[in-house]
Amino acid sequence: MKRIKAILPLALSVLLAASVASAQSAIHDAGITGAAASPAAEYWRLGVTVEGPPASSALVGRAVSPAAAFRSNHSTSDIYFAFPTYATSLAVQSAQFYLLSRAGAYSGAATLTLEVLNAAGAVQHTASAASMDLQAAAVGVWTPIPLSGTFADVTIDPGEFLAFHFQLSGAPGGNLDVRPAFEVQVRPSTLMIYLPIILRN
């Protein structure tokens, strides 16, 4: 029994070393270098303001802008600042907004969430962990948006698009006028999923 206990740590060390070597070999065979293992981030700042249902067809041919126009007295309680669709799968790494100006008020809540929608405009995931109160947010500073801790929530698949959703708690009214700018950092999501799988094998 003592001999078995003495051998066991050595055996575990050998197995661990073999697993690490296997992972390193798999990464090398896959052609994944240090640079590729940390794919370059993209920063999205230009989008389109859409009042009402944000189907991807509503984005086609529209001029992009660095700022959104959210007004509470228009004909809808839902306004979106949408980014173009991509052909590859991406993952949101961070998001923030900057209130360029805010005027007027709305009697109810006026909140901001970050969502992933399909081509028809239906919500697939809510990427933000919580809604942001745009009537209370600071003007003239960058405000980080906390993201969901679930990887699927922050993933944008081909055919889907990312949008900031400005939502009123009730019917349109008041005279709230909010003009935010946004910055979203994304990376390719396929490699981010592939590397942990390699390291587990």
N, C-alpha and C positions, 0 to 999 in steps of 0.2 A: 504494500500500500504506500509506504514511504517513497519507494522508487517511482511509483506512478505519479505521486504528488510532485516529485522533483522534476519529472519529465514534462508534466502538463504545461507549466509556463513556457518552456522552450518550444513546445509544439504550437502553442498559441502565437508565439512570436513569429515562428516560421510561417504560419497561415496568414498572419497580418501582413508580413513582408511580401508574401506571394500575392495577396489581394491588391496591395499598393502597386506592385510591379505590373500586375495585370491591368489595373486602371491606367497606369502611365503608358503601357504598351498600346492599349485601346485608343487613348487620346492621340498618341503618335501615329498609329495606323490610320486614324480618321483624318489626319492632317490638321489637327487643331493645335495651333501655336498659341503662345501667350496672348498675342494681339487678337486672334480669332476667338479665344475663350472669353474675352471682354469686348464684344462687338461695340463699335462706335455708337454713341447715343445720337438720336435726332431730337431736335427741339421744334415743336410745333407752336407757332404764334399767329398764323393767319387762318381765318375761318370765315364762315358765312352766317349772318343772323337770319334765322327762319322763324316766323311767327306762325304758330299752329303746328300741325303734324309735320315732322321733319323727315319725310321720305327722301332717300338718296337722290331721287329724280329732281327734287326741289333744289338740289345743290348744283346741278349741271348748268354750265354757262354763266353762273353767278360770279361776280367779281369778289375776290377775297378781301378781307379787311383785317387790320391789326387790333380792332376794338369792336365790341358788341354794343348794341343799342337795346336796352331792356326798359320798356315803358309800361306802367301798370294800367294806363287808360286806353290801351288798344283793344281790339276785339277778341283777344284770347288771354287765358290765364297761363298759357305755356309758351315760352319763347326759348329758342335754342341757338347756341353758337356752335356750329358744326364744322368738323374738320373733314377733308376729303377721305374717301375710302382708299385702302391699300390692297395690293394683291398678295401680300405676305402677312403672316401672323406676327403681331407685335404685342408687347407688354408695356403698360404704363409704369414708369419708374417714379415719377414725381409730377405734381401739378401745383400751380399757384395762380393767383389772380391779383391784379393791381387796379384799384378803383381810380380811374382818371377823374371822375366827377360823380356827384350824387346830388340830386335836387328833389324837392317835393317829398311826399309821403304816401303810404298806403295803409289803410286801417287794419289790415290783417298781416299775415306773415308773407314775406317775399324771400324765398330761399334759392340757393344754388346747389346743384348736385352735378357730379360728373358721371355720365352714363355711356354704355356701349349699346348701340342700336343696330337692328338689321336693316336691309334695304327698304323695307316697308315702313320703317320708323318705329317699330316695336322695341321696347327696352329688352335687352338680353341680359345685361348685368348692370349693377350700380357699382362703379369703380371707386367712388368716394365712400369713406367710412361713415360720414355724417353730413347732413345738410348745413350750409353756411348761411347765416342771416345777413342779407345784403343791406338791410337798413341799420345794422349795428356794426358792420365791418369798417375798419379804418380806411380812410381815403388817403391816397398818396403814398402807400407802402405796399410791398409785396406780401400777400397773405398765403401761407402754405395751405393746401387742401389735404387733410389726412386721407390716405387710401385704404381700401379694404385689405385685410391680411390674407384673403383667399386669392390664390394665384389666378383662378378662373375668372374672378370678377374684374381683374385688371387686364385681361387678355382681349385683344381685338383680332378676330379671325377674318380671313378674306371675305369680302362682301359685307362686312360690318363697318360701322364708322363710330367715331368718338364725338360726343357733344356735351357741352355744358348746358344744363337745363335750368332756366329761370322759371320758377313756379310761384304763382299767387295762391294763397290758401282759400280764396273765394273768387267771386266774380271780378272781372276787370273794373277798375275804378281808381279814384284818387289821382294824384299827379306825380307819382314816383318816376324818376328818370335816372337810371344807373348806366354808366358807361365804363365797363371794365375791359382791361386787356388781359390776355392769358398767356401762360407758357406751360407746355406739357413736354416732359422728357419721355421718350419711348426707346425701346431696344427690340431687336428681333427676339421672339419668344421661343422659337424652335430650339436654338442652342441652349437657352437657359433651362429647358426641360431635359435636353439630351445629356448634359454634363453630369447632373446628379445620378442619372440612370447608369452611366459608365462607372461612376465612383462607387455605386452600390454593388456592382457585379464583380 
